[in-house]
Amino acid sequence: MDLVLQLLRERDTLKVTRLGWLSRSVLHLVTLGADLRERGVGLHVIEKGINTSSLKAGLGRY
């Protein structure tokens, strides 16, 4: 997972099926989410229907 996170670039979207695959604790998840946001990387968690990249796209239109 560390290599995948290093290879992500701005405008990429990290897709995971479950949050458990991404993080072991809530603190780590929050930290990772903040890091991805600062880097301009979206997050799509399929099981929960979370997609931060579609939120960014929607906010950019207004």
N, C-alpha and C positions, 0 to 999 in steps of 0.2 A: 504494500500500500504506500510506503514511503516513496518508492520510485514513481508510482503513478502521480502522487501529489506533486512531486518535483517537476514532472513533465507537463503538467497543466499550464496553459497559457491564457492570457486575457481572452475573453469571449468563448472559452471552452466551457463545457458542462460536465461535471462529474455525476455519473448515473450509478446508483446502487439500488439493489432490490429491497434491502432492509437497513434500518439505522444501525442495527447491531453489527453489520459488516463494516461500518464506517468508524464507529467510536465505542470505547469501552466504558465511558462515563459521561455524564451530562456536562461536566466541566470541559472535558476534552472536545465534546461535540460543539459547545459554544465557542471555544477557542478556534477550532477548525473552521467553523462557519464564518467567524470574523476574518480569519486569514483568507479564506476563499473570496469573501466579499471585497476585501482590500485589493486583492489581485485581479478582480473583475471576472472571477470564475463562478459559474452558476452551479447549483446543486439540485439534482432531481432524485428524490427518494420514491421509487415506484410504489411500494406497498402503502405508503402514507399519502400519496398524492401531492407531495411537496415538490414544488418546482420553482426555485428562485430565479431561474433564467427567464421564465415566462412572465414573472412579476416585473423584472427589469424592463422587458420589452414593452409590457403594457404601460408602465409609468412613463416611458420615453415618448409615447405618442401624445401626451397631454401638455 
